Each structure stands twice: as structure tokens, then as C-alpha cells.
Amino acid sequence: KLTAGTLVSPLIAAYKCGVMSDPAIRKLLTRVSFVGDDSSRVQARGEAFARDVIPGLIRPVALDRIAWHKDRGDRVVVVSASLDAYLIPWSARSPSI
């Protein structure tokens, strides 16, 4: 992984300089981050991240607002550029979603 980081560092610099778009750098870094991992390992890491990390990142006021919408009968849709490996498990686990 260290070698991969070294290889992509010029592309990260290009992103920082505005030469490479956000979606392009995200796709590249995601690919490099998970190279060699099988899908079950990626899924397990995503589920652990959804369980252990995401709850500490979500502001309570945001969850309260989602609950408010659900109480009104509104349909709540999660739209994100995040990986489905952790977004889907988090959405399924979160009582507000």
C-alpha cells in the first residue's frame, strides 16, 4: 500500500492544483486502497466502519431532522459519494434512516 501511495502522489498533487476532478481522484484512490482485497473483505471492513466509526461522525441534529421527516411520512433518501460497502450497512442499521 505504501508503494501505491507513492505512485498516486503526483495525481493527488494534480487534484490539489485543480487539474484532476474530485470524482476522478476518489475513484483512483478507492481502487488503489482496495487493490488485492476480495469483495468479502471489503464488505467486512465496510460493515465494521459503519458500526464503529460512522455513528460518531453523524451529528445528532442531522439524525433528529431525518426522524422528523420520517415522522411526517416523508420518504428519506440517502445520496452520497460514499462507498456502498459502508453506506448500505449504516443505512440499514440506523433507526432514523
N, CA, C and O atoms as a printed pandas DataFrame, in Angstrom:
     atom_number atom_name residue_name chain_id  residue_number  x_coord  y_coord  z_coord
0              1         N          LYS        A               1    0.824   -1.193    0.000
1              2        CA          LYS        A               1    0.000    0.000    0.000
2              3         C          LYS        A               1    0.873    1.264    0.000
3              4         O          LYS        A               1    0.490    2.279   -0.583
4              5         N          LEU        A               2    2.029    1.207    0.643
5              6        CA          LEU        A               2    2.924    2.352    0.647
6              7         C          LEU        A               2    3.388    2.664   -0.767
7              8         O          LEU        A               2    3.457    3.829   -1.159
8              9         N          THR        A               3    3.704    1.631   -1.529
9             10        CA          THR        A               3    4.125    1.835   -2.904
10            11         C          THR        A               3    3.009    2.474   -3.718
11            12         O          THR        A               3    3.254    3.369   -4.526
12            13         N          ALA        A               4    1.785    2.008   -3.499
13            14        CA          ALA        A               4    0.646    2.583   -4.219
14            15         C          ALA        A               4    0.501    4.059   -3.887
15            16         O          ALA        A               4    0.230    4.875   -4.768
16            17         N          GLY        A               5    0.682    4.406   -2.612
17            18        CA          GLY        A               5    0.599    5.806   -2.210
18            19         C          GLY        A               5    1.643    6.657   -2.898
19            20         O          GLY        A               5    1.379    7.787   -3.308
20            21         N          THR        A               6    2.822    6.101   -3.015
21            22        CA          THR        A               6    3.900    6.817   -3.695
22            23         C          THR        A               6    3.561    7.010   -5.172
23            24         O          THR        A               6    3.841    8.060   -5.749
24            25         N          LEU        A               7    2.966    6.002   -5.767
25            26        CA          LEU        A               7    2.624    6.081   -7.186
26            27         C          LEU        A               7    1.528    7.096   -7.463
27            28         O          LEU        A               7    1.539    7.739   -8.512
28            29         N          VAL        A               8    0.584    7.255   -6.547
29            30        CA          VAL        A               8   -0.526    8.182   -6.800
30            31         C          VAL        A               8   -0.244    9.596   -6.303
31            32         O          VAL        A               8   -1.038   10.503   -6.553
32            33         N          SER        A               9    0.869    9.800   -5.606
33            34        CA          SER        A               9    1.134   11.135   -5.065
34            35         C          SER        A               9    1.154   12.230   -6.136
35            36         O          SER        A               9    0.681   13.331   -5.854
36            37         N          PRO        A              10    1.671   11.997   -7.346
37            38        CA          PRO        A              10    1.578   13.057   -8.361
38            39         C          PRO        A              10    0.128   13.368   -8.753
39            40         O          PRO        A              10   -0.206   14.506   -9.082
40            41         N          LEU        A              11   -0.719   12.344   -8.713
41            42        CA          LEU        A              11   -2.123   12.574   -9.043
42            43         C          LEU        A              11   -2.829   13.337   -7.930
43            44         O          LEU        A              11   -3.712   14.152   -8.196
44            45         N          ILE        A              12   -2.445   13.076   -6.688
45            46        CA          ILE        A              12   -3.004   13.838   -5.566
46            47         C          ILE        A              12   -2.578   15.297   -5.692
47            48         O          ILE        A              12   -3.372   16.204   -5.442
48            49         N          ALA        A              13   -1.343   15.518   -6.073
49            50        CA          ALA        A              13   -0.878   16.889   -6.299
50            51         C          ALA        A              13   -1.677   17.548   -7.426
51            52         O          ALA        A              13   -2.023   18.726   -7.339
52            53         N          ALA        A              14   -1.964   16.793   -8.473
53            54        CA          ALA        A              14   -2.769   17.331   -9.575
54            55         C          ALA        A              14   -4.168   17.701   -9.093
55            56         O          ALA        A              14   -4.725   18.719   -9.506
56            57         N          TYR        A              15   -4.726   16.881   -8.229
57            58        CA          TYR        A              15   -6.040   17.191   -7.649
58            59         C          TYR        A              15   -5.969   18.474   -6.827
59            60         O          TYR        A              15   -6.820   19.353   -6.963
60            61         N          LYS        A              16   -4.949   18.578   -5.973
61            62        CA          LYS        A              16   -4.787   19.764   -5.117
62            63         C          LYS        A              16   -4.613   21.033   -5.947
63            64         O          LYS        A              16   -5.010   22.118   -5.522
64            65         N          CYS        A              17   -4.022   20.893   -7.125
65            66        CA          CYS        A              17   -3.812   22.045   -8.010
66            67         C          CYS        A              17   -5.026   22.319   -8.898
67            68         O          CYS        A              17   -5.027   23.275   -9.673
68            69         N          GLY        A              18   -6.051   21.488   -8.787
69            70        CA          GLY        A              18   -7.258   21.701   -9.575
70            71         C          GLY        A              18   -7.215   21.103  -10.963
71            72         O          GLY        A              18   -8.098   21.369  -11.778
72            73         N          VAL        A              19   -6.198   20.293  -11.249
73            74        CA          VAL        A              19   -6.059   19.687  -12.571
74            75         C          VAL        A              19   -6.901   18.416  -12.682
75            76         O          VAL        A              19   -7.360   18.072  -13.772
76            77         N          MET        A              20   -7.105   17.728  -11.581
77            78        CA          MET        A              20   -7.882   16.485  -11.563
78            79         C          MET        A              20   -9.160   16.722  -10.762
79            80         O          MET        A              20   -9.136   17.377   -9.720
80            81         N          SER        A              21  -10.264   16.190  -11.252
81            82        CA          SER        A              21  -11.560   16.403  -10.601
82            83         C          SER        A              21  -11.708   15.545   -9.337
83            84         O          SER        A              21  -11.008   14.549   -9.153
84            85         N          ASP        A              22  -12.625   15.956   -8.488
85            86        CA          ASP        A              22  -12.914   15.217   -7.266
86            87         C          ASP        A              22  -13.385   13.791   -7.564
87            88         O          ASP        A              22  -12.876   12.849   -6.956
88            89         N          PRO        A              23  -14.348   13.601   -8.487
89            90        CA          PRO        A              23  -14.759   12.217   -8.770
90            91         C          PRO        A              23  -13.617   11.349   -9.306
91            92         O          PRO        A              23  -13.531   10.166   -8.975
92            93         N          ALA        A              24  -12.760   11.917  -10.112
93            94        CA          ALA        A              24  -11.650   11.139  -10.678
94            95         C          ALA        A              24  -10.673   10.703   -9.592
95            96         O          ALA        A              24  -10.242    9.550   -9.572
96            97         N          ILE        A              25  -10.320   11.616   -8.688
97            98        CA          ILE        A              25   -9.354   11.253   -7.641
98            99         C          ILE        A              25   -9.971   10.271   -6.659
99           100         O          ILE        A              25   -9.284    9.375   -6.169
100          101         N          ARG        A              26  -11.263   10.427   -6.363
101          102        CA          ARG        A              26  -11.928    9.471   -5.462
102          103         C          ARG        A              26  -11.905    8.060   -6.044
103          104         O          ARG        A              26  -11.601    7.090   -5.350
104          105         N          LYS        A              27  -12.232    7.970   -7.321
105          106        CA          LYS        A              27  -12.256    6.661   -7.978
106          107         C          LYS        A              27  -10.868    6.025   -7.953
107          108         O          LYS        A              27  -10.730    4.839   -7.657
108          109         N          LEU        A              28   -9.865    6.800   -8.259
109          110        CA          LEU        A              28   -8.497    6.292   -8.277
110          111         C          LEU        A              28   -8.057    5.846   -6.888
111          112         O          LEU        A              28   -7.525    4.747   -6.731
112          113         N          LEU        A              29   -8.273    6.688   -5.882
113          114        CA          LEU        A              29   -7.829    6.346   -4.528
114          115         C          LEU        A              29   -8.588    5.141   -3.971
115          116         O          LEU        A              29   -8.017    4.325   -3.246
116          117         N          THR        A              30   -9.849    5.034   -4.304
117          118        CA          THR        A              30  -10.618    3.870   -3.869
118          119         C          THR        A              30  -10.062    2.601   -4.496
119          120         O          THR        A              30   -9.901    1.584   -3.822
120          121         N          ARG        A              31   -9.775    2.667   -5.770
121          122        CA          ARG        A              31   -9.219    1.497   -6.462
122          123         C          ARG        A              31   -7.885    1.083   -5.854
123          124         O          ARG        A              31   -7.654   -0.101   -5.606
124          125         N          VAL        A              32   -7.015    2.044   -5.615
125          126        CA          VAL        A              32   -5.702    1.760   -5.037
126          127         C          VAL        A              32   -5.833    1.231   -3.615
127          128         O          VAL        A              32   -5.107    0.320   -3.219
128          129         N          SER        A              33   -6.754    1.800   -2.850
129          130        CA          SER        A              33   -6.923    1.391   -1.450
130          131         C          SER        A              33   -7.348   -0.058   -1.298
131          132         O          SER        A              33   -6.977   -0.717   -0.327
132          133         N          PHE        A              34   -8.120   -0.556   -2.248
133          134        CA          PHE        A              34   -8.672   -1.899   -2.112
134          135         C          PHE        A              34   -8.062   -2.915   -3.072
135          136         O          PHE        A              34   -8.583   -4.022   -3.210
136          137         N          VAL        A              35   -6.978   -2.559   -3.728
137          138        CA          VAL        A              35   -6.352   -3.494   -4.663
138          139         C          VAL        A              35   -5.901   -4.744   -3.896
139          140         O          VAL        A              35   -5.275   -4.648   -2.841
140          141         N          GLY        A              36   -6.223   -5.883   -4.434
141          142        CA          GLY        A              36   -5.845   -7.148   -3.811
142          143         C          GLY        A              36   -6.832   -7.664   -2.779
143          144         O          GLY        A              36   -6.729   -8.815   -2.355
144          145         N          ASP        A              37   -7.792   -6.835   -2.362
145          146        CA          ASP        A              37   -8.802   -7.279   -1.393
146          147         C          ASP        A              37   -9.953   -7.941   -2.135
147          148         O          ASP        A              37  -10.410   -7.435   -3.160
148          149         N          ASP        A              38  -10.422   -9.069   -1.620
149          150        CA          ASP        A              38  -11.603   -9.663   -2.230
150          151         C          ASP        A              38  -12.843   -8.954   -1.684
151          152         O          ASP        A              38  -12.777   -8.249   -0.677
152          153         N          SER        A              39  -13.957   -9.151   -2.358
153          154        CA          SER        A              39  -15.174   -8.413   -2.014
154          155         C          SER        A              39  -15.661   -8.712   -0.594
155          156         O          SER        A              39  -16.216   -7.826    0.057
156          157         N          SER        A              40  -15.470   -9.922   -0.106
157          158        CA          SER        A              40  -15.931  -10.230    1.252
158          159         C          SER        A              40  -15.121   -9.449    2.292
159          160         O          SER        A              40  -15.668   -9.034    3.313
160          161         N          ARG        A              41  -13.847   -9.250    2.046
161          162        CA          ARG        A              41  -13.015   -8.456    2.971
162          163         C          ARG        A              41  -13.429   -6.983    2.936
163          164         O          ARG        A              41  -13.539   -6.338    3.979
164          165         N          VAL        A              42  -13.656   -6.462    1.738
165          166        CA          VAL        A              42  -14.105   -5.072    1.619
166          167         C          VAL        A              42  -15.439   -4.898    2.324
167          168         O          VAL        A              42  -15.649   -3.913    3.032
168          169         N          GLN        A              43  -16.341   -5.853    2.132
169          170        CA          GLN        A              43  -17.663   -5.787    2.778
170          171         C          GLN        A              43  -17.522   -5.827    4.300
171          172         O          GLN        A              43  -18.186   -5.059    4.997
172          173         N          ALA        A              44  -16.684   -6.692    4.815
173          174        CA          ALA        A              44  -16.485   -6.795    6.266
174          175         C          ALA        A              44  -15.888   -5.500    6.821
175          176         O          ALA        A              44  -16.285   -5.040    7.892
176          177         N          ARG        A              45  -14.942   -4.920    6.100
177          178        CA          ARG        A              45  -14.357   -3.654    6.543
178          179         C          ARG        A              45  -15.388   -2.532    6.507
179          180         O          ARG        A              45  -15.410   -1.668    7.384
180          181         N          GLY        A              46  -16.239   -2.554    5.489
181          182        CA          GLY        A              46  -17.303   -1.545    5.384
182          183         C          GLY        A              46  -18.301   -1.659    6.513
183          184         O          GLY        A              46  -18.721   -0.651    7.080
184          185         N          GLU        A              47  -18.684   -2.878    6.844
185          186        CA          GLU        A              47  -19.633   -3.095    7.941
186          187         C          GLU        A              47  -19.030   -2.650    9.279
187          188         O          GLU        A              47  -19.719   -2.054   10.107
188          189         N          ALA        A              48  -17.757   -2.940    9.481
189          190        CA          ALA        A              48  -17.097   -2.504   10.719
190          191         C          ALA        A              48  -17.036   -0.979   10.786
191          192         O          ALA        A              48  -17.248   -0.397   11.850
192          193         N          PHE        A              49  -16.750   -0.338    9.670
193          194        CA          PHE        A              49  -16.700    1.119    9.625
194          195         C          PHE        A              49  -18.085    1.705    9.917
195          196         O          PHE        A              49  -18.211    2.686   10.650
196          197         N          ALA        A              50  -19.114    1.097    9.340
197          198        CA          ALA        A              50  -20.486    1.562    9.576
198          199         C          ALA        A              50  -20.878    1.420   11.041
199          200         O          ALA        A              50  -21.578    2.273   11.587
200          201         N          ARG        A              51  -20.436    0.368   11.661
201          202        CA          ARG        A              51  -20.775    0.098   13.065
202          203         C          ARG        A              51  -19.947    0.930   14.036
203          204         O          ARG        A              51  -20.475    1.457   15.015
204          205         N          ASP        A              52  -18.650    1.049   13.766
205          206        CA          ASP        A              52  -17.729    1.612   14.751
206          207         C          ASP        A              52  -17.381    3.087   14.548
207          208         O          ASP        A              52  -17.057    3.780   15.512
208          209         N          VAL        A              53  -17.442    3.565   13.326
209          210        CA          VAL        A              53  -16.948    4.912   13.046
210          211         C          VAL        A              53  -18.069    5.893   12.689
211          212         O          VAL        A              53  -18.151    6.979   13.263
212          213         N          ILE        A              54  -18.915    5.517   11.759
213          214        CA          ILE        A              54  -19.918    6.462   11.267
214          215         C          ILE        A              54  -20.808    7.022   12.375
215          216         O          ILE        A              54  -21.078    8.223   12.360
216          217         N          PRO        A              55  -21.277    6.227   13.329
217          218        CA          PRO        A              55  -22.140    6.821   14.359
218          219         C          PRO        A              55  -21.491    8.005   15.085
219          220         O          PRO        A              55  -22.198    8.919   15.511
220          221         N          GLY        A              56  -20.204    8.008   15.230
221          222        CA          GLY        A              56  -19.520    9.125   15.866
222          223         C          GLY        A              56  -19.336   10.330   14.958
223          224         O          GLY        A              56  -18.975   11.409   15.427
224          225         N          LEU        A              57  -19.581   10.158   13.661
225          226        CA          LEU        A              57  -19.413   11.247   12.702
226          227         C          LEU        A              57  -20.710   11.994   12.409
227          228         O          LEU        A              57  -20.689   13.160   12.016
228          229         N          ILE        A              58  -21.828   11.320   12.602
229          230        CA          ILE        A              58  -23.122   11.908   12.260
230          231         C          ILE        A              58  -23.595   12.805   13.393
231          232         O          ILE        A              58  -23.675   12.387   14.548
232          233         N          ARG        A              59  -23.902   14.026   13.044
233          234        CA          ARG        A              59  -24.376   14.971   14.052
234          235         C          ARG        A              59  -25.780   14.587   14.522
235          236         O          ARG        A              59  -26.644   14.271   13.705
236          237         N          PRO        A              60  -26.004   14.614   15.818
237          238        CA          PRO        A              60  -27.334   14.281   16.342
238          239         C          PRO        A              60  -28.445   15.136   15.735
239          240         O          PRO        A              60  -29.553   14.646   15.521
240          241         N          VAL        A              61  -28.163   16.389   15.460
241          242        CA          VAL        A              61  -29.182   17.255   14.869
242          243         C          VAL        A              61  -29.601   16.744   13.481
243          244         O          VAL        A              61  -30.758   16.884   13.084
244          245         N          ALA        A              62  -28.656   16.158   12.759
245          246        CA          ALA        A              62  -28.983   15.600   11.441
246          247         C          ALA        A              62  -29.900   14.388   11.593
247          248         O          ALA        A              62  -30.875   14.251   10.854
248          249         N          LEU        A              63  -29.592   13.514   12.542
249          250        CA          LEU        A              63  -30.455   12.349   12.777
250          251         C          LEU        A              63  -31.831   12.777   13.273
251          252         O          LEU        A              63  -32.841   12.173   12.913
252          253         N          ASP        A              64  -31.867   13.821   14.101
253          254        CA          ASP        A              64  -33.157   14.342   14.570
254          255         C          ASP        A              64  -33.997   14.860   13.414
255          256         O          ASP        A              64  -35.210   14.652   13.376
256          257         N          ARG        A              65  -33.351   15.531   12.476
257          258        CA          ARG        A              65  -34.075   16.073   11.323
258          259         C          ARG        A              65  -34.588   14.945   10.433
259          260         O          ARG        A              65  -35.698   15.032    9.909
260          261         N          ILE        A              66  -33.808   13.907   10.259
261          262        CA          ILE        A              66  -34.264   12.746    9.482
262          263         C          ILE        A              66  -35.473   12.111   10.168
263          264         O          ILE        A              66  -36.461   11.777    9.513
264          265         N          ALA        A              67  -35.390   11.945   11.491
265          266        CA          ALA        A              67  -36.513   11.380   12.246
266          267         C          ALA        A              67  -37.751   12.259   12.095
267          268         O          ALA        A              67  -38.863   11.747   11.964
268          269         N          TRP        A              68  -37.567   13.561   12.113
269          270        CA          TRP        A              68  -38.677   14.490   11.935
270          271         C          TRP        A              68  -39.365   14.251   10.592
271          272         O          TRP        A              68  -40.592   14.195   10.519
272          273         N          HIS        A              69  -38.576   14.112    9.544
273          274        CA          HIS        A              69  -39.135   13.849    8.219
274          275         C          HIS        A              69  -39.880   12.516    8.194
275          276         O          HIS        A              69  -40.978   12.422    7.646
276          277         N          LYS        A              70  -39.284   11.499    8.784
277          278        CA          LYS        A              70  -39.937   10.187    8.795
278          279         C          LYS        A              70  -41.249   10.234    9.568
279          280         O          LYS        A              70  -42.233    9.613    9.167
280          281         N          ASP        A              71  -41.262   10.968   10.672
281          282        CA          ASP        A              71  -42.490   11.111   11.457
282          283         C          ASP        A              71  -43.600   11.787   10.655
283          284         O          ASP        A              71  -44.782   11.522   10.873
284          285         N          ARG        A              72  -43.217   12.651    9.739
285          286        CA          ARG        A              72  -44.199   13.324    8.876
286          287         C          ARG        A              72  -44.657   12.431    7.735
287          288         O          ARG        A              72  -45.596   12.764    7.013
288          289         N          GLY        A              73  -43.988   11.293    7.577
289          290        CA          GLY        A              73  -44.320   10.393    6.478
290          291         C          GLY        A              73  -43.527   10.673    5.215
291          292         O          GLY        A              73  -43.813   10.110    4.158
292          293         N          ASP        A              74  -42.532   11.541    5.322
293          294        CA          ASP        A              74  -41.700   11.847    4.160
294          295         C          ASP        A              74  -40.804   10.657    3.837
295          296         O          ASP        A              74  -40.418    9.893    4.722
296          297         N          ARG        A              75  -40.490   10.517    2.590
297          298        CA          ARG        A              75  -39.538    9.491    2.161
298          299         C          ARG        A              75  -38.131   10.042    2.326
299          300         O          ARG        A              75  -37.829   11.125    1.823
300          301         N          VAL        A              76  -37.277    9.322    3.015
301          302        CA          VAL        A              76  -35.897    9.741    3.245
302          303         C          VAL        A              76  -34.994    8.934    2.321
303          304         O          VAL        A              76  -35.025    7.703    2.314
304          305         N          VAL        A              77  -34.198    9.646    1.550
305          306        CA          VAL        A              77  -33.283    9.020    0.602
306          307         C          VAL        A              77  -31.868    9.491    0.926
307          308         O          VAL        A              77  -31.622   10.691    1.052
308          309         N          VAL        A              78  -30.947    8.554    1.060
309          310        CA          VAL        A              78  -29.555    8.893    1.322
310          311         C          VAL        A              78  -28.822    8.967   -0.014
311          312         O          VAL        A              78  -28.776    7.995   -0.767
312          313         N          VAL        A              79  -28.256   10.124   -0.291
313          314        CA          VAL        A              79  -27.486   10.332   -1.514
314          315         C          VAL        A              79  -26.076   10.704   -1.088
315          316         O          VAL        A              79  -25.873   11.669   -0.351
316          317         N          SER        A              80  -25.113    9.939   -1.552
317          318        CA          SER        A              80  -23.744   10.158   -1.113
318          319         C          SER        A              80  -22.766    9.627   -2.147
319          320         O          SER        A              80  -23.079    8.725   -2.924
320          321         N          ALA        A              81  -21.588   10.204   -2.136
321          322        CA          ALA        A              81  -20.499    9.683   -2.962
322          323         C          ALA        A              81  -19.713    8.628   -2.191
323          324         O          ALA        A              81  -18.675    8.152   -2.651
324          325         N          SER        A              82  -20.216    8.270   -1.018
325          326        CA          SER        A              82  -19.537    7.288   -0.176
326          327         C          SER        A              82  -19.653    5.886   -0.758
327          328         O          SER        A              82  -20.474    5.626   -1.638
328          329         N          LEU        A              83  -18.823    4.999   -0.255
329          330        CA          LEU        A              83  -18.827    3.613   -0.722
330          331         C          LEU        A              83  -20.049    2.876   -0.188
331          332         O          LEU        A              83  -20.419    3.024    0.977
332          333         N          ASP        A              84  -20.662    2.089   -1.046
333          334        CA          ASP        A              84  -21.815    1.305   -0.589
334          335         C          ASP        A              84  -21.426    0.236    0.417
335          336         O          ASP        A              84  -22.281   -0.271    1.143
336          337         N          ALA        A              85  -20.143   -0.113    0.469
337          338        CA          ALA        A              85  -19.675   -1.125    1.427
338          339         C          ALA        A              85  -19.943   -0.691    2.863
339          340         O          ALA        A              85  -20.113   -1.548    3.730
340          341         N          TYR        A              86  -19.986    0.602    3.141
341          342        CA          TYR        A              86  -20.335    1.053    4.493
342          343         C          TYR        A              86  -21.621    1.866    4.528
343          344         O          TYR        A              86  -22.267    1.940    5.574
344          345         N          LEU        A              87  -22.008    2.472    3.419
345          346        CA          LEU        A              87  -23.226    3.275    3.421
346          347         C          LEU        A              87  -24.473    2.405    3.563
347          348         O          LEU        A              87  -25.388    2.755    4.308
348          349         N          ILE        A              88  -24.517    1.304    2.875
349          350        CA          ILE        A              88  -25.685    0.414    2.967
350          351         C          ILE        A              88  -25.819   -0.185    4.360
351          352         O          ILE        A              88  -26.914   -0.144    4.920
352          353         N          PRO        A              89  -24.753   -0.743    4.954
353          354        CA          PRO        A              89  -24.906   -1.261    6.321
354          355         C          PRO        A              89  -25.283   -0.177    7.333
355          356         O          PRO        A              89  -26.066   -0.428    8.250
356          357         N          TRP        A              90  -24.728    1.027    7.170
357          358        CA          TRP        A              90  -25.074    2.101    8.099
358          359         C          TRP        A              90  -26.542    2.486    7.951
359          360         O          TRP        A              90  -27.252    2.655    8.942
360          361         N          SER        A              91  -26.988    2.623    6.702
361          362        CA          SER        A              91  -28.390    2.991    6.465
362          363         C          SER        A              91  -29.343    1.936    7.030
363          364         O          SER        A              91  -30.379    2.270    7.604
364          365         N          ALA        A              92  -28.987    0.678    6.865
365          366        CA          ALA        A              92  -29.845   -0.404    7.367
366          367         C          ALA        A              92  -29.851   -0.432    8.885
367          368         O          ALA        A              92  -30.869   -0.779    9.485
368          369         N          ARG        A              93  -28.750   -0.078    9.518
369          370        CA          ARG        A              93  -28.613   -0.150   10.972
370          371         C          ARG        A              93  -29.200    1.069   11.666
371          372         O          ARG        A              93  -29.686    0.963   12.792
372          373         N          SER        A              94  -29.163    2.218   11.016
373          374        CA          SER        A              94  -29.594    3.459   11.635
374          375         C          SER        A              94  -31.108    3.497   11.777
375          376         O          SER        A              94  -31.822    3.352   10.785
376          377         N          PRO        A              95  -31.612    3.691   12.996
377          378        CA          PRO        A              95  -33.066    3.730   13.183
378          379         C          PRO        A              95  -33.719    4.927   12.534
379          380         O          PRO        A              95  -34.927    4.917   12.295
380          381         N          SER        A              96  -32.943    5.967   12.239
381          382        CA          SER        A              96  -33.510    7.169   11.646
382          383         C          SER        A              96  -33.642    7.080   10.142
383          384         O          SER        A              96  -34.369    7.870    9.541
384          385         N          ILE        A              97  -32.958    6.140    9.522
385          386        CA          ILE        A              97  -32.964    6.057    8.056
386          387         C          ILE        A              97  -34.015    5.065    7.593
387          388         O          ILE        A              97  -34.176    4.852    6.392
